[in-house]
Amino acid sequence: MIRLSQWIKACSLDQVKEGQLFGFHSDDKKILLANQKGKIFATDLICTHADADLSTGFLSDEGVRCPLHLSVFNLQDGKPQNLPAEIPLKTYNVKIEQDEIYVEV
């Protein structure tokens, strides 16, 4: 069965202010939104190394830093920038319409 992608409403734009992280669940997906310098990125919410919730991590110019073992993930491609994480996060397309953030899943 081919699963078609769909756009889901994540939250309003003012819930993810610049420099903030926001995690949400939709069906079986757990997604992280990050506002890095005014641009919204969406990745998996859970660290690929140790099941940590990345919304409790730290956002920097390099990406999102896991709160447990401090691996940093690039928000554009999901790739880990340092060990111990080795597996990239899945990334998602984002669109903003009428001050609402939508994520393609």
MOHUPE-V865350 format. One record per residue. RES is the residue in one small letter. SS is DSSP state (hx for helix, st for strand, lp for the rest). Layout:
res:RES ss:SS
res:RES ss:SS
This chain:
res:m ss:lp
res:i ss:lp
res:r ss:lp
res:l ss:lp
res:s ss:lp
res:q ss:lp
res:w ss:st
res:i ss:st
res:k ss:st
res:a ss:st
res:c ss:st
res:s ss:st
res:l ss:hx
res:d ss:hx
res:q ss:hx
res:v ss:lp
res:k ss:lp
res:e ss:lp
res:g ss:lp
res:q ss:lp
res:l ss:st
res:f ss:st
res:g ss:st
res:f ss:st
res:h ss:st
res:s ss:st
res:d ss:lp
res:d ss:lp
res:k ss:st
res:k ss:st
res:i ss:st
res:l ss:st
res:l ss:st
res:a ss:st
res:n ss:st
res:q ss:st
res:k ss:lp
res:g ss:lp
res:k ss:st
res:i ss:st
res:f ss:st
res:a ss:st
res:t ss:st
res:d ss:st
res:l ss:lp
res:i ss:st
res:c ss:lp
res:t ss:lp
res:h ss:lp
res:a ss:lp
res:d ss:lp
res:a ss:lp
res:d ss:st
res:l ss:hx
res:s ss:hx
res:t ss:hx
res:g ss:lp
res:f ss:st
res:l ss:st
res:s ss:lp
res:d ss:lp
res:e ss:lp
res:g ss:lp
res:v ss:st
res:r ss:st
res:c ss:lp
res:p ss:lp
res:l ss:lp
res:h ss:lp
res:l ss:lp
res:s ss:lp
res:v ss:st
res:f ss:st
res:n ss:lp
res:l ss:lp
res:q ss:lp
res:d ss:lp
res:g ss:lp
res:k ss:lp
res:p ss:st
res:q ss:lp
res:n ss:lp
res:l ss:lp
res:p ss:lp
res:a ss:lp
res:e ss:lp
res:i ss:lp
res:p ss:lp
res:l ss:lp
res:k ss:lp
res:t ss:st
res:y ss:st
res:n ss:lp
res:v ss:st
res:k ss:st
res:i ss:st
res:e ss:st
res:q ss:lp
res:d ss:lp
res:e ss:st
res:i ss:st
res:y ss:st
res:v ss:st
res:e ss:st
res:v ss:lp
